[in-house]
Amino acid sequence: QVQVVESGGGPVQAGGSLRLSCAASGRTLSTYFVGWFRQAPGQEREFVAAISWRSDITYYADSVKGRFTISRDNAKITVDLQMNSLKPEDTDVYYCAATPNYSRNYVAGVSYDYWGQGTQVTVSS
């Protein structure tokens, strides 16, 4: 069983930046396809970004393209989500998800096997 843990959320003003980090307890995420999702209360979960585990190809939702960057740390232990130019509409609980498999449907939550508990990001105007 892989336990995924997110960190780095918190309050920030509009236009500011936050960096979220995703780690797997007791192991590296270097061999996992990792995605970030977000969800507001009463809303459906939304794909944010993903990174492949072989060539580190990245994928982004249109709503965050150019503002968010997903990457692996140098040791490839964690997967980070750098969020810049934050907007109030980015306020959500952000979840990290991982799978050892590759799926073309990386925007779908069902493609991932392991999920973290989420970290709150609150952007004030």
N, C-alpha and C positions, 0 to 999 in steps of 0.2 A: 504494500500500500504506500502510495506516495502522498505525503502531506505537503500541500502548497501553502505558502504564507506570503501575504502582501504586507508592505510597509510603505510609509512615506506620505500618506494622505494627511489632510488637515485643511484649515481655512486659509484662504488667499484672496487678495483683492483682484478684481478684473484687470487683465493685462499682465498679471504676475505669472510666476512659474512654480511648478512642483515637479518632483521626480519621484515616481513610484518604483518600488523594487519588488521583484518576485523571486522567491527562493523555494527550494524543495528540501525538506528536512533530511539530512543525512546523505544527500546526493547532489550531484550537479545537474543542471538543466540542459547541459550541452547536447544531450541526445534526445531532447524532447522538442516537439513543435509547441510553441507557446503563444497563447493569445491573451489579449486584454479585452474585457467586456465592461460595460457599465449598465447600471439599472437604477431608475428612480422608483420610489414607492408607487405601486399601481401601474407601472409601465412595463413594457416588455424589455427583456435584456437586449442590449445593443452591442454589436461588434464595434471595437475601436481599432485594434491593430493586432498583427500577428507576425511572428518570425519563424522561418523554417529552421530545421535542425541540421541541414547539410550545407547549403550554400548561404545560409543566413539571408535569404530573400525576405523582404519585408512587405507587408500589406497594410493598407490603411483604409478606414472609412473616409468617405469624401468630407464629412463634417470636421475631421481633425487633420486632414492632409495639409502639410506645410506648417502645422503648429506642433504636432506631436511626433516624437521619434522613439521607435522601439529598437532596442539594441541589447546585445549580450555584453557583460563586463569582460575584461581582458582574460580572466581565468575561466570564463564561460560557466560560472557557477550560478549567476543570477541573470534575470532578464529585466531590464529597466524600461520604464516609459517616461521619457522626458516630455513634460507638457508645458508649452510656452504660450504666451498670448491668451491666457485663459479667459473664458467668457462665463457669465452667470449660467448659461445653458449647459456648461460642462459639469455643473453640480450633479453629483451622482455617487452611488457606491460603485467603486471600481473593483473588478474581480480579475484575478489571474487564473488561467486555465492551461493545462498541459496534456499532451498526449504523446506517446512514443511512436505513433503512426502518422502518416501523411494523409490528409484528406483535401480534395479540391474544394470541398465545402467548408473552408476554414472560418467562414463568417457565422456558421451555425454552432450553437453551444453543444449540440449533441455530438459533434465531432471530437470533443475533448473528454478525457477520462477523469481528470483530477482538477478540483477547484479549490481555491482558497476561500476564506471567510469574508473577504472583502475589506476595503478601506474607504472611508468616507472622504470625498473631496467636496469642499464647499467654496464656491467662488462668489464673492459679494461685489455688488456694483458700486 
